[in-house]
Amino acid sequence: MSQIVGGCLCGSIRYTCEADPMMMAMCHCKNCQKQTSSAFSVLVAVPKGALKIEGSLSAFNDQGTSGQAVIRKFCGKCGSPILSEVEAMPTMDFLKAGTLDDTSWLKPNAQLWCDSAQSWLTLDSDIAQIAQNPPMD
């Protein structure tokens, strides 16, 4: 995989990542639905520390159902969600795939929090479906 590049709607935030994705997933949790104003969030997990970010991110301190912190970072000018830092998964940063410059390579391999997926949405049976929190090793 070559470099991952993206940014926000207004261009104030730009990022690059040289590391390969650790996971690509669709999250159906209620908080991702609210943050994206959509049925789910498409995420690209990259190793913590691999992102190089230009610009200043704003943050919203959220809480997952585990009670652990989820820090949702976004552009303070245009509001584009950029990434989430999940305390329960400290080795990864979760990029919001809608901010990628090129999505031609993107292929989610998991669906998370399927128990809270919108009832009108048909889930792809070819992609792993996890009812709630993904299993932790």
N, CA, C and O atoms as a DFTB+ gen file, in Angstrom:
548 C
 N C O
     1  1       0.853      -1.171       0.000
     2  2       0.000       0.000       0.000
     3  2       0.895       1.228       0.000
     4  3       1.910       1.271       0.694
     5  1       0.520       2.195      -0.762
     6  2       1.280       3.443      -0.760
     7  2       0.752       4.356       0.338
     8  3      -0.046       3.936       1.177
     9  1       1.183       5.552       0.327
    10  2       0.841       6.522       1.356
    11  2      -0.675       6.791       1.429
    12  3      -1.347       6.891       0.403
    13  1      -1.194       6.905       2.659
    14  2      -2.578       7.297       2.900
    15  2      -2.582       8.814       3.060
    16  3      -1.835       9.360       3.872
    17  1      -3.423       9.488       2.286
    18  2      -3.455      10.952       2.299
    19  2      -4.904      11.410       2.385
    20  3      -5.792      10.814       1.775
    21  1      -5.136      12.475       3.148
    22  2      -6.491      13.008       3.228
    23  2      -6.535      14.320       3.959
    24  3      -5.506      14.900       4.307
    25  1      -7.759      14.784       4.190
    26  2      -7.942      16.044       4.892
    27  2      -9.410      16.401       5.010
    28  3     -10.297      15.667       4.573
    29  1      -9.628      17.546       5.612
    30  2     -10.992      18.006       5.877
    31  2     -11.605      18.706       4.662
    32  3     -10.932      18.922       3.653
    33  1     -12.855      19.048       4.769
    34  2     -13.614      19.691       3.704
    35  2     -13.039      21.046       3.301
    36  3     -12.985      21.361       2.112
    37  1     -12.611      21.846       4.268
    38  2     -12.120      23.198       3.956
    39  2     -10.629      23.247       3.642
    40  3     -10.137      24.277       3.180
    41  1      -9.898      22.157       3.881
    42  2      -8.468      22.121       3.583
    43  2      -7.564      22.571       4.715
    44  3      -6.343      22.580       4.554
    45  1      -8.132      22.946       5.863
    46  2      -7.320      23.391       6.996
    47  2      -6.542      22.239       7.640
    48  3      -5.477      22.455       8.218
    49  1      -7.067      21.037       7.540
    50  2      -6.424      19.845       8.093
    51  2      -6.000      18.944       6.938
    52  3      -6.796      18.645       6.048
    53  1      -4.746      18.516       6.961
    54  2      -4.231      17.537       5.998
    55  2      -3.478      16.482       6.785
    56  3      -2.861      16.790       7.805
    57  1      -3.521      15.256       6.328
    58  2      -2.768      14.197       6.994
    59  2      -2.155      13.247       5.982
    60  3      -2.624      13.123       4.850
    61  1      -1.099      12.580       6.417
    62  2      -0.459      11.517       5.652
    63  2      -0.117      10.385       6.614
    64  3       0.053      10.595       7.815
    65  1      -0.022       9.193       6.063
    66  2       0.347       8.019       6.849
    67  2       1.081       7.062       5.928
    68  3       0.575       6.718       4.860
    69  1       2.256       6.634       6.325
    70  2       3.063       5.703       5.535
    71  2       2.741       4.247       5.870
    72  3       3.102       3.351       5.108
    73  1       2.077       3.997       6.982
    74  2       1.812       2.629       7.445
    75  2       0.598       2.032       6.739
    76  3      -0.314       2.747       6.322
    77  1       0.608       0.718       6.616
    78  2      -0.543      -0.003       6.073
    79  2      -1.668      -0.013       7.107
    80  3      -1.406      -0.025       8.309
    81  1      -2.911      -0.008       6.647
    82  2      -4.043      -0.094       7.583
    83  2      -4.012      -1.396       8.374
    84  3      -3.644      -2.448       7.851
    85  1      -4.400      -1.308       9.631
    86  2      -4.502      -2.489      10.483
    87  2      -5.886      -3.119      10.365
    88  3      -6.064      -4.314      10.600
    89  1      -6.855      -2.297       9.999
    90  2      -8.236      -2.754       9.867
    91  2      -9.008      -1.692       9.092
    92  3      -8.683      -0.506       9.155
    93  1     -10.019      -2.121       8.371
    94  2     -10.961      -1.213       7.717
    95  2     -12.347      -1.710       8.090
    96  3     -12.686      -2.866       7.834
    97  1     -13.145      -0.848       8.690
    98  2     -14.419      -1.313       9.236
    99  2     -15.514      -0.272       9.085
   100  3     -15.262       0.916       8.885
   101  1     -16.727      -0.762       9.188
   102  2     -17.911       0.089       9.256
   103  2     -18.428      -0.042      10.687
   104  3     -18.695      -1.146      11.161
   105  1     -18.566       1.094      11.367
   106  2     -19.053       1.069      12.745
   107  2     -20.490       1.566      12.779
   108  3     -20.797       2.663      12.311
   109  1     -21.369       0.735      13.344
   110  2     -22.797       1.045      13.429
   111  2     -23.208       1.516      14.819
   112  3     -24.402       1.580      15.110
   113  1     -22.246       1.849      15.689
   114  2     -22.619       2.292      17.044
   115  2     -23.391       3.608      16.966
   116  3     -23.229       4.383      16.024
   117  1     -24.216       3.842      17.952
   118  2     -25.067       5.039      17.963
   119  2     -24.255       6.332      17.943
   120  3     -24.668       7.308      17.317
   121  1     -23.103       6.353      18.619
   122  2     -22.308       7.583      18.637
   123  2     -21.674       7.863      17.275
   124  3     -21.581       9.025      16.878
   125  1     -21.240       6.843      16.557
   126  2     -20.730       7.064      15.200
   127  2     -21.864       7.524      14.280
   128  3     -21.653       8.366      13.407
   129  1     -23.055       6.977      14.474
   130  2     -24.197       7.432      13.679
   131  2     -24.455       8.917      13.918
   132  3     -24.711       9.667      12.976
   133  1     -24.386       9.333      15.167
   134  2     -24.620      10.748      15.474
   135  2     -23.505      11.629      14.934
   136  3     -23.765      12.704      14.393
   137  1     -22.258      11.172      15.080
   138  2     -21.141      11.997      14.621
   139  2     -21.162      12.186      13.105
   140  3     -20.849      13.267      12.607
   141  1     -21.531      11.137      12.376
   142  2     -21.519      11.221      10.914
   143  2     -22.846      11.691      10.331
   144  3     -22.925      11.999       9.142
   145  1     -23.890      11.748      11.160
   146  2     -25.246      12.041      10.665
   147  2     -25.630      11.064       9.572
   148  3     -26.247      11.433       8.573
   149  1     -25.254       9.810       9.780
   150  2     -25.493       8.763       8.780
   151  2     -25.734       7.434       9.488
   152  3     -25.792       7.375      10.717
   153  1     -25.872       6.386       8.713
   154  2     -26.167       5.068       9.264
   155  2     -24.960       4.419       9.925
   156  3     -25.125       3.568      10.799
   157  1     -23.750       4.802       9.528
   158  2     -22.536       4.223      10.086
   159  2     -21.345       5.093       9.720
   160  3     -21.446       6.011       8.906
   161  1     -20.222       4.783      10.339
   162  2     -18.962       5.460      10.040
   163  2     -18.028       4.437       9.416
   164  3     -17.946       3.301       9.884
   165  1     -17.327       4.829       8.368
   166  2     -16.322       3.960       7.752
   167  2     -14.967       4.390       8.302
   168  3     -14.585       5.557       8.207
   169  1     -14.248       3.432       8.878
   170  2     -13.007       3.707       9.593
   171  2     -11.828       2.957       8.991
   172  3     -11.966       1.827       8.523
   173  1     -10.680       3.597       9.011
   174  2      -9.424       2.964       8.620
   175  2      -8.503       3.061       9.834
   176  3      -8.075       4.152      10.209
   177  1      -8.203       1.926      10.439
   178  2      -7.326       1.908      11.610
   179  2      -5.875       1.870      11.158
   180  3      -5.484       1.037      10.341
   181  1      -5.084       2.787      11.705
   182  2      -3.646       2.836      11.422
   183  2      -2.902       2.791      12.748
   184  3      -3.462       3.146      13.786
   185  1      -1.640       2.355      12.723
   186  2      -0.887       2.286      13.981
   187  2      -0.777       3.651      14.655
   188  3      -0.529       4.662      13.998
   189  1      -0.963       3.667      15.968
   190  2      -0.831       4.895      16.761
   191  2       0.543       5.503      16.488
   192  3       1.560       4.810      16.525
   193  1       0.558       6.790      16.218
   194  2       1.805       7.500      15.955
   195  2       2.224       7.534      14.491
   196  3       3.189       8.217      14.145
   197  1       1.516       6.809      13.622
   198  2       1.890       6.766      12.205
   199  2       1.352       7.957      11.410
   200  3       1.841       8.236      10.315
   201  1       0.357       8.658      11.943
   202  2      -0.237       9.796      11.239
   203  2       0.597      11.054      11.408
   204  3       1.057      11.372      12.505
   205  1       0.780      11.756      10.315
   206  2       1.375      13.089      10.354
   207  2       0.254      14.056       9.998
   208  3      -0.288      14.004       8.894
   209  1      -0.092      14.932      10.926
   210  2      -1.227      15.838      10.742
   211  2      -0.739      17.277      10.666
   212  3       0.030      17.737      11.510
   213  1      -1.203      17.974       9.638
   214  2      -0.942      19.407       9.496
   215  2      -2.244      20.136       9.799
   216  3      -3.300      19.788       9.271
   217  1      -2.157      21.142      10.648
   218  2      -3.342      21.887      11.066
   219  2      -3.693      21.520      12.489
   220  3      -3.150      20.573      13.059
   221  1      -4.601      22.277      13.048
   222  2      -4.980      22.107      14.442
   223  2      -6.355      21.449      14.554
   224  3      -7.355      21.974      14.065
   225  1      -6.378      20.298      15.202
   226  2      -7.625      19.564      15.394
   227  2      -8.329      20.003      16.674
   228  3      -7.680      20.283      17.682
   229  1      -9.635      20.061      16.630
   230  2     -10.451      20.221      17.831
   231  2     -10.832      18.823      18.302
   232  3     -10.731      17.860      17.542
   233  1     -11.267      18.712      19.546
   234  2     -11.585      17.384      20.083
   235  2     -12.868      17.416      20.895
   236  3     -13.195      18.405      21.551
   237  1     -13.583      16.300      20.829
   238  2     -14.747      16.070      21.674
   239  2     -14.473      14.802      22.469
   240  3     -14.210      13.750      21.885
   241  1     -14.531      14.888      23.785
   242  2     -14.293      13.731      24.636
   243  2     -15.596      12.970      24.819
   244  3     -16.508      13.414      25.515
   245  1     -15.656      11.827      24.183
   246  2     -16.828      10.965      24.208
   247  2     -16.523       9.777      25.123
   248  3     -15.418       9.653      25.651
   249  1     -17.501       8.926      25.297
   250  2     -17.321       7.730      26.115
   251  2     -17.967       6.555      25.407
   252  3     -19.122       6.630      24.988
   253  1     -17.217       5.470      25.274
   254  2     -17.764       4.250      24.692
   255  2     -18.627       3.521      25.699
   256  3     -18.648       3.879      26.877
   257  1     -19.337       2.509      25.249
   258  2     -20.194       1.751      26.165
   259  2     -19.390       1.018      27.231
   260  3     -19.933       0.622      28.262
   261  1     -18.087       0.838      26.979
   262  2     -17.211       0.206      27.972
   263  2     -16.928       1.152      29.130
   264  3     -16.421       0.732      30.170
   265  1     -17.258       2.435      28.949
   266  2     -16.940       3.447      29.941
   267  2     -15.598       4.116      29.685
   268  3     -15.236       5.084      30.354
   269  1     -14.864       3.589      28.710
   270  2     -13.562       4.160      28.387
   271  2     -13.711       5.304      27.384
   272  3     -14.703       5.405      26.663
   273  1     -12.700       6.149      27.367
   274  2     -12.729       7.360      26.541
   275  2     -12.637       7.052      25.046
   276  3     -11.937       6.136      24.615
   277  1     -13.370       7.852      24.280
   278  2     -13.249       7.904      22.826
   279  2     -13.080       9.391      22.505
   280  3     -14.004      10.184      22.687
   281  1     -11.899       9.754      22.030
   282  2     -11.628      11.152      21.702
   283  2     -11.849      11.324      20.208
   284  3     -11.127      10.763      19.385
   285  1     -12.855      12.105      19.882
   286  2     -13.228      12.335      18.480
   287  2     -12.631      13.668      18.043
   288  3     -12.989      14.724      18.564
   289  1     -11.708      13.603      17.072
   290  2     -11.001      14.798      16.618
   291  2     -11.536      15.238      15.265
   292  3     -11.827      14.417      14.394
   293  1     -11.659      16.562      15.106
   294  2     -12.306      17.115      13.921
   295  2     -11.728      18.485      13.598
   296  3     -11.027      19.084      14.414
   297  1     -12.027      18.974      12.401
   298  2     -11.627      20.324      12.015
   299  2     -12.548      21.317      12.705
   300  3     -13.768      21.226      12.575
   301  1     -11.975      22.263      13.439
   302  2     -12.755      23.270      14.135
   303  2     -13.367      24.302      13.202
   304  3     -14.267      25.037      13.610
   305  1     -12.903      24.376      11.959
   306  2     -13.439      25.352      11.001
   307  2     -14.634      24.805      10.229
   308  3     -15.674      25.461      10.158
   309  1     -14.498      23.604       9.645
   310  2     -15.588      23.069       8.819
   311  2     -16.343      21.925       9.487
   312  3     -17.396      21.517       8.998
   313  1     -15.824      21.401      10.594
   314  2     -16.508      20.352      11.339
   315  2     -16.255      18.933      10.852
   316  3     -16.804      17.988      11.419
   317  1     -15.438      18.757       9.813
   318  2     -15.185      17.400       9.302
   319  2     -14.557      16.521      10.373
   320  3     -13.520      16.883      10.930
   321  1     -15.169      15.357      10.680
   322  2     -14.538      14.413      11.596
   323  2     -13.307      13.824      10.911
   324  3     -13.389      13.404       9.756
   325  1     -12.179      13.786      11.599
   326  2     -10.932      13.299      11.012
   327  2     -10.522      11.948      11.587
   328  3     -10.218      11.022      10.836
   329  1     -10.512      11.829      12.913
   330  2     -10.078      10.564      13.510
   331  2     -10.644      10.415      14.906
   332  3     -11.092      11.374      15.533
   333  1     -10.608       9.179      15.367
   334  2     -10.991       8.871      16.745
   335  2      -9.852       8.121      17.406
   336  3      -9.203       7.270      16.799
   337  1      -9.627       8.461      18.672
   338  2      -8.683       7.730      19.509
   339  2      -9.518       6.986      20.541
   340  3     -10.270       7.600      21.298
   341  1      -9.386       5.671      20.569
   342  2     -10.228       4.823      21.410
   343  2      -9.374       4.214      22.516
   344  3      -8.479       3.411      22.250
   345  1      -9.655       4.598      23.752
   346  2      -8.857       4.130      24.888
   347  2      -8.804       2.598      24.954
   348  3      -7.782       2.030      25.340
   349  1      -9.889       1.938      24.582
   350  2      -9.932       0.477      24.621
   351  2      -9.046      -0.163      23.542
   352  3      -8.761      -1.359      23.606
   353  1      -8.613       0.622      22.559
   354  2      -7.744       0.129      21.485
   355  2      -6.575       1.103      21.327
   356  3      -6.499       1.822      20.330
   357  1      -5.671       1.131      22.295
   358  2      -4.647       2.179      22.367
   359  2      -3.539       2.099      21.313
   360  3      -2.738       3.028      21.201
   361  1      -3.477       1.036      20.556
   362  2      -2.408       0.909      19.554
   363  2      -2.823       1.430      18.186
   364  3      -2.043       1.364      17.236
   365  1      -4.052       1.952      18.076
   366  2      -4.564       2.388      16.774
   367  2      -5.178       3.777      16.848
   368  3      -5.675       4.207      17.890
   369  1      -5.129       4.470      15.709
   370  2      -5.927       5.661      15.458
   371  2      -6.919       5.290      14.376
   372  3      -6.575       4.555      13.450
   373  1      -8.144       5.784      14.473
   374  2      -9.197       5.430      13.527
   375  2      -9.527       6.628      12.637
   376  3     -10.241       7.541      13.052
   377  1      -9.004       6.617      11.415
   378  2      -9.300       7.664      10.442
   379  2     -10.720       7.527       9.931
   380  3     -11.206       6.413       9.735
   381  1     -11.382       8.640       9.717
   382  2     -12.702       8.644       9.099
   383  2     -12.486       8.582       7.582
   384  3     -11.928       9.508       6.994
   385  1     -12.923       7.502       6.961
   386  2     -12.617       7.231       5.559
   387  2     -13.162       8.282       4.597
   388  3     -12.643       8.433       3.491
   389  1     -14.189       9.001       4.999
   390  2     -14.720      10.053       4.138
   391  2     -13.744      11.189       3.907
   392  3     -13.957      12.013       3.017
   393  1     -12.676      11.248       4.689
   394  2     -11.673      12.309       4.541
   395  2     -10.500      11.896       3.659
   396  3      -9.605      12.703       3.406
   397  1     -10.491      10.644       3.187
   398  2      -9.404      10.175       2.319
   399  2      -9.473      10.848       0.956
   400  3     -10.560      11.031       0.408
   401  1      -8.322      11.217       0.406
   402  2      -8.292      11.786      -0.949
   403  2      -8.650      10.735      -1.996
   404  3      -9.317      11.035      -2.986
   405  1      -8.199       9.500      -1.768
   406  2      -8.441       8.406      -2.715
   407  2      -9.022       7.228      -1.940
   408  3      -8.383       6.707      -1.026
   409  1     -10.218       6.812      -2.299
   410  2     -10.848       5.672      -1.618
   411  2     -10.892       4.428      -2.495
   412  3     -11.544       3.448      -2.136
   413  1     -10.210       4.448      -3.635
   414  2     -10.281       3.326      -4.572
   415  2      -9.752       2.023      -3.965
   416  3     -10.144       0.943      -4.407
   417  1      -8.898       2.098      -2.996
   418  2      -8.310       0.921      -2.353
   419  2      -9.093       0.461      -1.122
   420  3      -8.848      -0.628      -0.602
   421  1     -10.010       1.265      -0.668
   422  2     -10.732       1.005       0.574
   423  2     -11.691      -0.175       0.420
   424  3     -12.527      -0.197      -0.484
   425  1     -11.557      -1.151       1.312
   426  2     -12.448      -2.308       1.303
   427  2     -12.656      -2.760       2.748
   428  3     -11.847      -3.519       3.281
   429  1     -13.742      -2.296       3.388
   430  2     -13.976      -2.701       4.780
   431  2     -14.019      -4.223       4.915
   432  3     -14.591      -4.928       4.083
   433  1     -13.389      -4.709       6.003
   434  2     -13.353      -6.151       6.242
   435  2     -14.082      -6.537       7.531
   436  3     -14.055      -7.696       7.946
   437  1     -14.726      -5.566       8.151
   438  2     -15.498      -5.859       9.363
   439  2     -16.603      -4.823       9.526
   440  3     -16.486      -3.680       9.086
   441  1     -17.681      -5.264      10.175
   442  2     -18.773      -4.381      10.563
   443  2     -18.920      -4.516      12.072
   444  3     -19.136      -5.612      12.590
   445  1     -18.801      -3.386      12.774
   446  2     -18.830      -3.382      14.227
   447  2     -20.154      -2.825      14.735
   448  3     -20.800      -2.019      14.064
   449  1     -20.543      -3.253      15.903
   450  2     -21.768      -2.790      16.556
   451  2     -23.004      -3.021      15.678
   452  3     -23.871      -2.153      15.570
   453  1     -23.069      -4.178      15.066
   454  2     -24.197      -4.514      14.186
   455  2     -25.521      -4.566      14.938
   456  3     -26.579      -4.403      14.330
   457  1     -25.478      -4.792      16.260
   458  2     -26.717      -4.795      17.055
   459  2     -27.442      -3.454      17.001
   460  3     -28.655      -3.399      17.204
   461  1     -26.706      -2.367      16.728
   462  2     -27.353      -1.055      16.672
   463  2     -27.399      -0.490      15.247
   464  3     -27.575       0.712      15.053
   465  1     -27.238      -1.369      14.259
   466  2     -27.354      -0.935      12.862
   467  2     -28.790      -0.489      12.582
   468  3     -29.736      -1.011      13.173
   469  1     -28.942       0.457      11.696
   470  2     -30.269       0.928      11.307
   471  2     -31.087      -0.236      10.738
   472  3     -30.567      -1.038       9.963
   473  1     -32.341      -0.328      11.114
   474  2     -33.194      -1.454      10.720
   475  2     -33.437      -1.515       9.210
   476  3     -33.699      -2.591       8.674
   477  1     -33.355      -0.395       8.530
   478  2     -33.603      -0.349       7.089
   479  2     -32.361      -0.690       6.266
   480  3     -32.431      -0.795       5.041
   481  1     -31.217      -0.864       6.952
   482  2     -29.953      -1.124       6.273
   483  2     -29.728      -2.623       6.116
   484  3     -29.860      -3.374       7.083
   485  1     -29.390      -3.064       4.909
   486  2     -29.042      -4.465       4.669
   487  2     -27.537      -4.617       4.821
   488  3     -26.768      -4.020       4.068
   489  1     -27.116      -5.423       5.803
   490  2     -25.692      -5.626       6.051
   491  2     -25.126      -6.629       5.054
   492  3     -25.772      -7.623       4.725
   493  1     -23.919      -6.361       4.579
   494  2     -23.234      -7.225       3.619
   495  2     -22.783      -8.500       4.329
   496  3     -21.927      -8.443       5.212
   497  1     -23.344      -9.635       3.958
   498  2     -23.012     -10.894       4.623
   499  2     -21.611     -11.404       4.280
   500  3     -21.134     -12.350       4.906
   501  1     -20.949     -10.798       3.304
   502  2     -19.580     -11.185       2.947
   503  2     -18.539     -10.510       3.845
   504  3     -17.356     -10.843       3.777
   505  1     -18.971      -9.567       4.684
   506  2     -18.080      -8.862       5.592
   507  2     -18.395      -9.306       7.014
   508  3     -19.559      -9.365       7.410
   509  1     -17.344      -9.621       7.784
   510  2     -17.526     -10.059       9.171
   511  2     -18.422      -9.092       9.928
   512  3     -18.267      -7.875       9.829
   513  1     -19.365      -9.651      10.687
   514  2     -20.305      -8.850      11.472
   515  2     -20.097      -9.130      12.952
   516  3     -20.206     -10.271      13.400
   517  1     -19.795      -8.080      13.707
   518  2     -19.566      -8.201      15.144
   519  2     -20.687      -7.451      15.847
   520  3     -20.905      -6.266      15.596
   521  1     -21.394      -8.145      16.724
   522  2     -22.607      -7.600      17.345
   523  2     -22.347      -6.331      18.150
   524  3     -23.095      -5.361      18.036
   525  1     -21.287      -6.332      18.965
   526  2     -21.008      -5.166      19.801
   527  2     -19.502      -4.873      19.743
   528  3     -18.941      -4.730      18.656
   529  1     -18.850      -4.783      20.904
   530  2     -17.408      -4.510      20.910
   531  2     -16.661      -5.618      20.183
   532  3     -16.997      -6.793      20.336
   533  1     -15.650      -5.259      19.392
   534  2     -14.827      -6.308      18.796
   535  2     -14.059      -7.042      19.875
   536  3     -13.704      -6.446      20.892
   537  1     -13.789      -8.346      19.671
   538  2     -13.047      -9.094      20.686
   539  2     -11.630      -8.542      20.832
   540  3     -10.979      -8.202      19.843
   541  1     -11.173      -8.459      22.054
   542  2      -9.830      -7.947      22.331
   543  2      -8.919      -9.120      22.687
   544  3      -9.310     -10.010      23.442
   545  1      -7.714      -9.116      22.143
   546  2      -6.746     -10.181      22.441
   547  2      -6.089      -9.967      23.788
   548  3      -5.249     -10.768      24.199
